[in-house]
């Protein structure tokens, strides 16, 4: 079973991501705080990490940069999600080390396809 880590400061978004992914057979860990999520990466092997861009204390870009420094997540696909999907934001995400981008709001079926593609790459 593939394990996914979803980081978002919105409880409802974490619940929705977990619901969609668990329905598809993924094991999902969710976390509101990016700093705590970095600790989860030390303890678990993830097939995919999904991270919101706009979060307090540490934004998604900073999280991705820190995650890429860790051996366990150096090559793990990371999808970033945000309402702003401008080319500049996507470029910044790639520079930070993200492998994909998903604009909010998103279609659940499209989300699942994006997740599958990210894990298979």
MMTF fields as JSON, N, C-alpha, C and O atoms, coordinates in Angstrom:
{
  "mmtfVersion": "1.0.0",
  "mmtfProducer": "UNKNOWN",
  "numBonds": 483,
  "numAtoms": 484,
  "numGroups": 121,
  "numChains": 1,
  "numModels": 1,
  "chainsPerModel": [1],
  "groupsPerChain": [121],
  "chainIdList": ["A"],
  "bondAtomList": [4, 2, 8, 6, 12, 10, 16, 14, 20, 18, 24, 22, 28, 26, 32, 30, 36, 34, 40, 38, 44, 42, 48, 46, 52, 50, 56, 54, 60, 58, 64, 62, 68, 66, 72, 70, 76, 74, 80, 78, 84, 82, 88, 86, 92, 90, 96, 94, 100, 98, 104, 102, 108, 106, 112, 110, 116, 114, 120, 118, 124, 122, 128, 126, 132, 130, 136, 134, 140, 138, 144, 142, 148, 146, 152, 150, 156, 154, 160, 158, 164, 162, 168, 166, 172, 170, 176, 174, 180, 178, 184, 182, 188, 186, 192, 190, 196, 194, 200, 198, 204, 202, 208, 206, 212, 210, 216, 214, 220, 218, 224, 222, 228, 226, 232, 230, 236, 234, 240, 238, 244, 242, 248, 246, 252, 250, 256, 254, 260, 258, 264, 262, 268, 266, 272, 270, 276, 274, 280, 278, 284, 282, 288, 286, 292, 290, 296, 294, 300, 298, 304, 302, 308, 306, 312, 310, 316, 314, 320, 318, 324, 322, 328, 326, 332, 330, 336, 334, 340, 338, 344, 342, 348, 346, 352, 350, 356, 354, 360, 358, 364, 362, 368, 366, 372, 370, 376, 374, 380, 378, 384, 382, 388, 386, 392, 390, 396, 394, 400, 398, 404, 402, 408, 406, 412, 410, 416, 414, 420, 418, 424, 422, 428, 426, 432, 430, 436, 434, 440, 438, 444, 442, 448, 446, 452, 450, 456, 454, 460, 458, 464, 462, 468, 466, 472, 470, 476, 474, 480, 478],
  "bondOrderList": [1, 1, 1, 1, 1, 1, 1, 1, 1, 1, 1, 1, 1, 1, 1, 1, 1, 1, 1, 1, 1, 1, 1, 1, 1, 1, 1, 1, 1, 1, 1, 1, 1, 1, 1, 1, 1, 1, 1, 1, 1, 1, 1, 1, 1, 1, 1, 1, 1, 1, 1, 1, 1, 1, 1, 1, 1, 1, 1, 1, 1, 1, 1, 1, 1, 1, 1, 1, 1, 1, 1, 1, 1, 1, 1, 1, 1, 1, 1, 1, 1, 1, 1, 1, 1, 1, 1, 1, 1, 1, 1, 1, 1, 1, 1, 1, 1, 1, 1, 1, 1, 1, 1, 1, 1, 1, 1, 1, 1, 1, 1, 1, 1, 1, 1, 1, 1, 1, 1, 1],
  "groupList": [{"groupName": "UNK", "atomNameList": ["N", "CA", "C", "O"], "elementList": ["N", "C", "C", "O"], "formalChargeList": [0, 0, 0, 0], "bondAtomList": [1, 0, 2, 1, 3, 2], "bondOrderList": [1, 1, 2], "singleLetterCode": "X", "chemCompType": "L-PEPTIDE LINKING"}],
  "groupTypeList": [0, 0, 0, 0, 0, 0, 0, 0, 0, 0, 0, 0, 0, 0, 0, 0, 0, 0, 0, 0, 0, 0, 0, 0, 0, 0, 0, 0, 0, 0, 0, 0, 0, 0, 0, 0, 0, 0, 0, 0, 0, 0, 0, 0, 0, 0, 0, 0, 0, 0, 0, 0, 0, 0, 0, 0, 0, 0, 0, 0, 0, 0, 0, 0, 0, 0, 0, 0, 0, 0, 0, 0, 0, 0, 0, 0, 0, 0, 0, 0, 0, 0, 0, 0, 0, 0, 0, 0, 0, 0, 0, 0, 0, 0, 0, 0, 0, 0, 0, 0, 0, 0, 0, 0, 0, 0, 0, 0, 0, 0, 0, 0, 0, 0, 0, 0, 0, 0, 0, 0, 0],
  "groupIdList": [1, 2, 3, 4, 5, 6, 7, 8, 9, 10, 11, 12, 13, 14, 15, 16, 17, 18, 19, 20, 21, 22, 23, 24, 25, 26, 27, 28, 29, 30, 31, 32, 33, 34, 35, 36, 37, 38, 39, 40, 41, 42, 43, 44, 45, 46, 47, 48, 49, 50, 51, 52, 53, 54, 55, 56, 57, 58, 59, 60, 61, 62, 63, 64, 65, 66, 67, 68, 69, 70, 71, 72, 73, 74, 75, 76, 77, 78, 79, 80, 81, 82, 83, 84, 85, 86, 87, 88, 89, 90, 91, 92, 93, 94, 95, 96, 97, 98, 99, 100, 101, 102, 103, 104, 105, 106, 107, 108, 109, 110, 111, 112, 113, 114, 115, 116, 117, 118, 119, 120, 121],
  "secStructList": [7, 7, 3, 3, 3, 3, 3, 7, 1, 7, 2, 2, 2, 2, 2, 2, 2, 2, 2, 2, 2, 2, 2, 6, 6, 7, 3, 3, 3, 3, 3, 1, 7, 2, 2, 2, 2, 2, 2, 2, 2, 2, 2, 7, 7, 7, 1, 3, 3, 3, 3, 3, 1, 7, 7, 1, 1, 1, 7, 2, 2, 2, 2, 2, 2, 2, 2, 2, 6, 1, 4, 4, 4, 1, 1, 1, 3, 3, 3, 3, 3, 3, 1, 7, 7, 7, 2, 2, 2, 2, 2, 2, 2, 2, 2, 2, 6, 7, 7, 3, 3, 3, 3, 1, 1, 7, 7, 2, 2, 2, 2, 2, 2, 2, 2, 2, 2, 2, 2, 2, 7],
  "xCoordList": [0.846, 0.0, 0.888, 1.851, 0.556, 1.306, 0.873, -0.319, 1.845, 1.583, 1.811, 2.811, 0.856, 0.889, 0.849, 0.128, 1.623, 1.598, 0.964, 1.41, -0.087, -0.775, -0.631, -1.009, -0.086, 0.139, -0.683, -0.525, -1.554, -2.384, -2.865, -3.244, -2.856, -3.305, -4.826, -5.344, -5.541, -7.002, -7.444, -7.159, -8.133, -8.606, -9.533, -9.434, -10.423, -11.362, -10.625, -11.018, -9.575, -8.794, -8.064, -8.022, -7.494, -6.824, -7.814, -7.503, -9.0, -10.02, -10.44, -10.601, -10.614, -11.018, -9.931, -10.225, -8.681, -7.58, -7.509, -7.367, -7.607, -7.555, -8.717, -8.524, -9.911, -11.088, -10.901, -11.115, -10.502, -10.324, -9.246, -9.445, -8.108, -6.984, -7.252, -6.898, -7.867, -8.181, -9.196, -9.122, -10.136, -11.123, -10.432, -10.932, -9.286, -8.51, -7.509, -6.767, -7.489, -6.624, -5.291, -4.455, -5.074, -3.827, -3.925, -4.997, -2.809, -2.708, -2.285, -1.324, -2.993, -2.761, -2.448, -3.17, -1.369, -1.057, -1.312, -0.916, -1.971, -2.211, -1.579, -1.458, -1.18, -0.561, -0.826, -0.817, -1.062, -1.308, -0.017, 0.095, 0.95, 2.198, 3.332, 3.691, 3.893, 4.997, 6.183, 6.817, 6.488, 7.626, 7.374, 8.303, 6.143, 5.796, 5.853, 6.3, 5.403, 5.437, 6.869, 7.103, 7.818, 9.22, 9.658, 10.442, 9.16, 9.447, 8.82, 9.419, 7.624, 6.976, 7.789, 7.849, 8.409, 9.246, 10.427, 10.855, 10.954, 12.06, 11.629, 12.45, 10.344, 9.829, 9.187, 9.037, 8.807, 8.035, 8.566, 9.206, 8.286, 8.624, 7.343, 6.384, 7.322, 6.134, 6.342, 7.424, 5.284, 5.298, 5.038, 5.414, 4.382, 4.027, 3.804, 3.306, 4.179, 3.899, 3.087, 3.439, 1.994, 1.138, 1.208, 1.009, 1.488, 1.721, 1.034, 1.173, 0.293, -0.303, 0.809, 1.844, 0.595, 1.587, 1.494, 2.5, 0.301, 0.114, -0.223, -1.357, 0.789, 0.606, 1.372, 2.384, 0.892, 1.615, 2.907, 3.062, 3.799, 5.077, 6.1, 7.252, 5.69, 6.582, 5.717, 4.783, 6.018, 5.183, 5.583, 6.588, 4.78, 5.015, 6.355, 6.973, 6.81, 8.11, 9.244, 10.142, 9.187, 10.203, 10.139, 11.169, 8.915, 8.758, 9.42, 10.169, 9.146, 9.712, 11.239, 11.898, 11.797, 13.255, 13.823, 14.845, 13.17, 13.633, 13.45, 14.32, 12.33, 12.077, 13.119, 13.527, 13.549, 14.545, 15.919, 16.759, 16.157, 17.429, 17.475, 18.548, 16.322, 16.242, 16.436, 15.92, 17.181, 17.426, 16.137, 16.004, 15.184, 13.948, 13.047, 12.212, 13.193, 12.287, 13.026, 12.438, 14.298, 15.088, 14.497, 14.479, 14.012, 13.485, 11.983, 11.435, 11.327, 9.885, 9.149, 9.464, 8.177, 7.395, 6.654, 6.099, 6.653, 5.938, 5.026, 5.483, 3.725, 2.736, 2.398, 2.136, 2.404, 1.986, 0.589, 0.255, -0.225, -1.584, -1.793, -1.361, -2.469, -2.734, -3.809, -4.043, -4.455, -5.472, -4.825, -5.4, -3.646, -2.933, -2.088, -1.142, -2.433, -1.659, -0.963, -0.901, -0.45, 0.256, 1.565, 2.121, 2.052, 3.333, 4.47, 5.358, 4.444, 5.494, 5.441, 6.482, 4.243, 4.103, 4.567, 5.255, 4.187, 4.61, 6.127, 6.747, 6.714, 8.174, 8.853, 9.855, 8.314, 8.879, 8.787, 9.708, 7.677, 7.512, 8.554, 9.157, 8.768, 9.789, 11.178, 11.967, 11.469, 12.773, 12.971, 14.088, 11.9, 11.987, 12.189, 12.702, 11.781, 11.944, 10.66, 10.676, 9.539, 8.269, 8.271, 8.886, 7.58, 7.515, 6.205, 6.073, 5.232, 3.948, 3.155, 3.517, 2.06, 1.23, -0.224, -0.563, -1.074, -2.508, -3.206, -3.005, -4.028, -4.728, -6.024, -6.762, -6.287, -7.554, -8.556, -8.153, -9.806, -10.374, -10.083, -9.897, -10.045, -9.756, -10.836, -11.537, -10.944, -11.87, -11.262, -10.107, -12.011, -11.45, -10.912, -9.878, -11.602, -11.122, -9.799, -8.896, -9.694, -8.438, -7.32, -6.175, -7.666, -6.698, -6.133, -4.921, -7.005, -6.566, -5.64, -4.624, -5.98, -5.126, -3.756, -2.729, -3.742, -2.485, -1.645, -0.43, -2.282, -1.588, -0.975, 0.196, -1.754, -1.25, -0.051, 0.94, -0.153, 0.964, 2.211, 3.318, 2.034, 3.181, 3.869, 5.098, 3.084, 3.659, 4.358, 5.377, 3.828, 4.395, 5.631, 6.341, 5.906, 7.063, 8.357, 9.424],
  "yCoordList": [-1.184, 0.0, 1.242, 1.332, 2.181, 3.431, 4.374, 4.552, 4.968, 5.898, 7.324, 7.623, 8.203, 9.597, 10.495, 10.221, 11.565, 12.592, 13.84, 14.343, 14.347, 15.562, 16.634, 16.424, 17.781, 18.884, 20.084, 20.582, 20.537, 21.713, 22.255, 21.484, 23.576, 24.153, 24.142, 24.393, 23.861, 23.778, 22.357, 21.409, 22.227, 20.905, 20.281, 19.09, 21.085, 20.545, 20.061, 19.058, 20.755, 20.313, 19.009, 18.105, 18.908, 17.652, 16.495, 15.408, 16.732, 15.68, 15.274, 14.088, 16.256, 15.958, 15.175, 14.19, 15.609, 14.895, 13.455, 12.526, 13.273, 11.926, 11.077, 9.913, 11.639, 10.895, 10.407, 9.232, 11.313, 10.953, 9.885, 8.894, 10.084, 9.157, 7.804, 6.771, 7.792, 6.522, 5.722, 4.495, 6.409, 5.751, 5.048, 4.047, 5.574, 4.991, 3.938, 3.377, 3.67, 2.624, 3.081, 2.249, 4.379, 4.893, 4.994, 5.254, 4.788, 5.063, 6.522, 6.934, 7.312, 8.754, 9.236, 8.935, 9.984, 10.725, 12.191, 12.675, 12.898, 14.327, 15.117, 14.636, 16.341, 17.203, 18.661, 19.042, 19.47, 20.904, 21.708, 22.729, 21.258, 21.999, 21.413, 20.25, 22.189, 21.689, 21.178, 20.194, 21.829, 21.385, 19.993, 19.192, 19.701, 18.361, 17.361, 16.228, 17.778, 16.908, 16.497, 15.369, 17.4, 17.044, 15.917, 15.055, 15.92, 14.825, 13.518, 12.456, 13.579, 12.371, 11.761, 10.541, 12.616, 12.124, 11.33, 10.354, 11.735, 11.002, 9.613, 8.7, 9.454, 8.204, 7.273, 6.081, 7.791, 7.015, 7.205, 8.208, 6.221, 6.319, 6.616, 5.848, 7.714, 8.125, 7.963, 8.227, 7.525, 7.437, 8.799, 9.054, 9.687, 11.013, 11.939, 11.523, 13.203, 14.25, 15.322, 15.763, 15.734, 16.799, 17.944, 17.74, 19.135, 20.264, 21.527, 21.901, 22.182, 23.471, 24.516, 24.366, 25.56, 26.626, 27.591, 27.884, 28.082, 29.128, 28.545, 28.146, 28.507, 28.023, 28.938, 29.522, 29.067, 29.905, 29.228, 28.013, 30.0, 29.54, 29.103, 29.537, 28.253, 27.793, 27.595, 26.793, 28.318, 28.138, 26.862, 26.226, 26.511, 25.283, 25.234, 24.173, 26.371, 26.407, 26.066, 25.29, 26.655, 26.359, 24.89, 24.24, 24.372, 22.962, 22.067, 21.153, 22.329, 21.505, 21.559, 20.529, 22.738, 22.864, 22.038, 21.372, 22.078, 21.297, 19.8, 19.004, 19.416, 17.999, 17.439, 16.286, 18.24, 17.782, 17.557, 16.879, 18.109, 17.9, 16.557, 16.1, 15.927, 14.67, 13.483, 13.477, 12.487, 11.306, 10.607, 10.172, 10.494, 9.766, 10.462, 9.81, 11.75, 12.465, 13.207, 14.011, 12.932, 13.628, 13.433, 14.364, 12.215, 11.91, 11.611, 11.198, 11.813, 11.586, 12.653, 13.837, 12.259, 13.27, 14.17, 13.691, 15.458, 16.417, 17.252, 17.943, 17.178, 18.008, 19.186, 19.016, 20.362, 21.545, 21.937, 21.816, 22.41, 22.836, 24.264, 24.639, 25.055, 26.45, 27.022, 26.526, 28.072, 28.761, 29.559, 29.686, 30.09, 30.873, 29.927, 29.313, 29.82, 28.921, 29.693, 29.24, 30.852, 31.67, 30.991, 30.202, 31.293, 30.729, 31.031, 30.201, 32.203, 32.557, 31.65, 31.23, 31.348, 30.464, 29.048, 28.404, 28.575, 27.234, 27.159, 26.161, 28.211, 28.246, 28.24, 27.553, 28.996, 29.026, 27.646, 27.221, 26.948, 25.6, 24.651, 23.867, 24.719, 23.864, 24.173, 23.265, 25.457, 25.857, 25.326, 24.98, 25.263, 24.752, 23.24, 22.69, 22.566, 21.12, 20.343, 19.112, 21.036, 20.344, 19.703, 20.218, 18.581, 17.873, 18.108, 17.74, 18.721, 18.968, 20.041, 20.481, 20.456, 21.551, 21.22, 20.683, 21.544, 21.378, 22.627, 23.038, 23.229, 24.46, 24.135, 23.227, 24.896, 24.795, 25.744, 26.799, 25.423, 24.118, 23.122, 23.515, 21.852, 20.848, 19.778, 19.545, 19.149, 18.049, 16.804, 16.48, 16.099, 14.916, 13.858, 13.246, 13.639, 12.639, 13.068, 12.251, 14.339, 14.856, 14.772, 14.464, 15.049, 14.951, 13.534, 13.355, 12.53, 11.133, 10.791, 10.123, 11.239, 10.994, 11.636, 11.027, 12.86, 13.569, 12.827, 12.706, 12.334, 11.57, 10.304, 10.01, 9.564, 8.32, 8.577, 7.848, 9.618, 9.952, 10.321, 9.907, 11.092, 11.517, 10.316, 10.248, 9.38, 8.205, 7.29, 6.682, 7.189, 6.287, 6.831, 6.075, 8.117, 8.694, 8.318, 8.722],
  "zCoordList": [0.0, 0.0, 0.0, 0.762, -0.85, -0.912, 0.195, 0.449, 0.843, 1.942, 1.458, 0.806, 1.793, 1.36, 2.585, 3.544, 2.546, 3.589, 3.004, 1.972, 3.664, 3.218, 4.288, 5.44, 3.904, 4.841, 4.395, 3.28, 5.272, 4.994, 6.327, 7.209, 6.486, 7.749, 7.883, 8.971, 6.817, 6.856, 7.203, 6.471, 8.315, 8.737, 7.694, 7.4, 7.144, 6.153, 4.9, 4.305, 4.498, 3.337, 3.654, 2.82, 4.842, 5.226, 5.214, 4.727, 5.75, 5.781, 4.375, 4.088, 3.501, 2.134, 1.395, 0.718, 1.525, 0.876, 1.373, 0.578, 2.682, 3.254, 2.751, 2.398, 2.713, 2.258, 0.826, 0.529, -0.053, -1.467, -1.617, -2.319, -0.962, -1.117, -0.469, -1.037, 0.702, 1.363, 0.554, 0.501, -0.071, -0.934, -2.102, -2.615, -2.516, -3.617, -3.141, -3.947, -1.838, -1.307, -0.751, -0.398, -0.665, -0.107, 1.411, 1.958, 2.076, 3.508, 3.614, 2.965, 4.427, 4.46, 5.87, 6.82, 5.988, 7.208, 6.889, 5.828, 7.802, 7.597, 8.73, 9.857, 8.407, 9.408, 9.048, 7.877, 10.091, 9.904, 9.931, 9.253, 10.704, 10.908, 10.069, 10.252, 9.165, 8.351, 9.173, 8.791, 10.288, 11.105, 11.686, 11.789, 12.061, 12.556, 11.4, 11.577, 10.231, 9.054, 8.707, 8.274, 8.895, 8.65, 9.578, 9.181, 10.802, 11.726, 11.272, 11.44, 10.698, 10.182, 9.046, 8.899, 8.251, 7.154, 7.707, 7.092, 8.853, 9.475, 9.935, 10.016, 10.237, 10.801, 9.779, 10.046, 8.615, 7.646, 6.235, 5.92, 5.398, 3.98, 3.211, 3.283, 2.482, 1.742, 0.242, -0.283, -0.44, -1.898, -2.516, -3.661, -1.739, -2.228, -1.043, 0.003, -1.223, -0.241, -0.952, -2.046, -0.315, -0.844, 0.151, 1.349, -0.332, 0.563, 0.068, -1.096, 0.953, 0.646, 0.587, 1.236, -0.183, -0.292, 0.88, 1.527, 1.155, 2.164, 3.528, 3.794, 4.383, 5.748, 6.693, 6.307, 7.936, 8.899, 9.361, 9.235, 9.877, 10.449, 9.405, 9.445, 8.477, 7.411, 6.171, 6.19, 5.096, 3.907, 3.165, 3.482, 2.183, 1.447, 0.743, 0.654, 0.243, -0.439, 0.532, 0.207, 1.724, 2.745, 3.144, 3.321, 3.285, 3.64, 2.592, 2.937, 1.326, 0.255, 0.283, 0.138, 0.466, 0.535, 1.685, 1.523, 2.84, 3.993, 3.747, 4.101, 3.146, 2.865, 1.904, 2.036, 0.946, -0.029, 0.598, 0.007, 1.773, 2.472, 3.189, 3.583, 3.358, 4.1, 3.154, 2.036, 3.614, 2.791, 2.383, 1.239, 3.308, 3.02, 2.014, 1.386, 1.847, 0.935, -0.177, -0.901, -0.299, -1.322, -2.718, -3.523, -3.005, -4.335, -4.335, -5.356, -3.213, -3.124, -3.931, -3.808, -4.752, -5.464, -4.471, -3.482, -4.742, -3.894, -4.779, -5.69, -4.495, -5.178, -4.287, -3.096, -4.85, -4.1, -4.564, -5.743, -3.614, -3.936, -3.451, -2.361, -4.292, -3.932, -4.84, -5.942, -4.358, -5.157, -6.284, -7.365, -6.04, -7.051, -7.9, -7.406, -9.16, -10.027, -11.143, -12.286, -10.795, -11.784, -12.195, -11.431, -13.385, -13.817, -12.831, -12.637, -12.216, -11.253, -10.027, -9.522, -9.549, -8.384, -8.727, -7.936, -9.905, -10.328, -10.484, -10.116, -11.028, -11.183, -9.82, -9.625, -8.891, -7.537, -6.89, -6.191, -7.122, -6.578, -7.16, -6.428, -8.464, -9.099, -8.554, -8.294, -8.384, -7.844, -6.427, -6.043, -5.657, -4.284, -4.265, -3.291, -5.351, -5.418, -5.596, -5.564, -5.784, -6.01, -7.392, -8.326, -7.51, -8.786, -9.519, -10.686, -8.842, -9.483, -8.767, -7.676, -9.401, -8.896, -9.173, -10.227, -8.218, -8.401, -7.893, -6.75, -8.745, -8.38, -7.636, -8.016, -6.568, -5.842, -6.485, -6.975, -6.503, -6.158, -7.283, -8.435, -6.947, -7.96, -7.982, -6.997, -9.118, -9.31, -8.659, -8.935, -7.801, -7.128, -8.091, -7.822, -9.205, -10.167, -10.8, -10.981, -11.13, -11.692, -10.652, -10.98, -9.403, -8.307, -8.225, -8.107, -8.286, -8.198, -9.366, -9.174, -10.556, -11.726, -11.52, -11.82, -11.012, -10.76, -9.725, -9.881, -8.677, -7.634, -8.225, -7.987, -8.983, -9.581, -10.491, -10.449, -11.312, -12.206, -11.411, -11.757, -10.352, -9.536, -8.894, -8.852, -8.4, -7.734, -8.737, -8.411, -9.939, -10.954, -11.647, -12.311, -11.513, -12.21, -11.553, -12.016]
}
